[in-house]
Amino acid sequence: MSWFWLSVIGFVSILPLYFISLEHDRLEELFEKNDVAIGNFLGAFSGWALFIFWAGIWVSPQPHFNLNPKGMMLNMVFMELPLAHLIMGSIFFVLAVYFGIRGIMDLGMKTSETHRPEKVVKTGVYSRVRHPQYLGGILGHFSMTLLLSGLHSLYLTPLVISEIIIICLKEERELIREFGNEYEEYRKEVPMLLPRIFD
């Protein structure tokens, strides 16, 4: 089996573990006093595993595509890169880094890694979009797919977006369970993945 398919299988199959790391009440029931440590471990492990499998999809050997076959090509060390891919991929990359880093800075590294929030964060980038880090991940997927011109990665884009939306919905269900009306009100005011540009 190729690295590409192992990455796809890993990307999808890590989802149940990721979900368990979000279920703080269930972890408390199962592990009593050790629930925080086990939950933190599951959160960090499943989050990093999801990212590693996702990156595996991008860098796996696969056929290349070109959105602009008649456009200018750049000779790179390992492949020819269409100029259009470089421009669009770079724009997506800058946006991905912005939303990913701002999301971590506004939420905090510990909460980002362990999936264990202590409060509803509504300031900074979280006042514009409810899931900036997942938005950054989707933009990063577009970026890496273009910069590496990975055809299979391009074909998997609907799966990637679907999985991220499923994660967001599950995370929100748990946040409502923990923070109740405060998170419900926040959900009504701020969009999930398409940032509010104007107030």
C-alpha positions, 0 to 999 in steps of 0.5 A: 500500500502506498504512503498516500493511501496510508495517509488517507486511511490515517487521516480518516481513522484518527477521527474517533480518537479525536472525538473522544479527546473532546468528550470531557464528561465521558473521559471523567466517567471512564478515568475519574481522577486521571481524566485530565491527563488522559484527555490532554494526551489524547488531544495532543496525540490525535491532533498531531496525528491528524496533521501528520497524516494530512501532510502525508497526503500532500507530500505523497508521490502522486500525479501532478495537475496544472490549472493553467496549462498554457501558463508560465512554468518555473523549473524547481529542483524536484518538479516544474511548478506552474506560475499560477500555482505558485501565486495562488498557493502562496496567497493561501499559505499566507492566509493559512499561517495567519489564521493558524497562528492567530488562532493559537495565540488567541486561544493559547497553545495548551488549549489548542493542543489538548482540546480542553478550553477553560472559557469561550474565547470571543476576542481577536480572530475568534470575533471573526470566525469560530474555528480559525485554526481549522480554517487555516488547515483548509487554506493550508490544504489548498496551498500545499495542493497547489504548491506541490500540484498534487492531483490526488490531494486535489481530488481529496479536497471535498473529503478534507473539508467534510472531515473538518466540518464534522470535527467543528460540529462535534467540537461545538456540541461539546462546547455547548455541553460545557458552556451552555448559552454562552457558546450558543450566543457566540455561535449565533454571532460569529460564522463557523469557517467563513470569516466575517470581514465587516461588522 
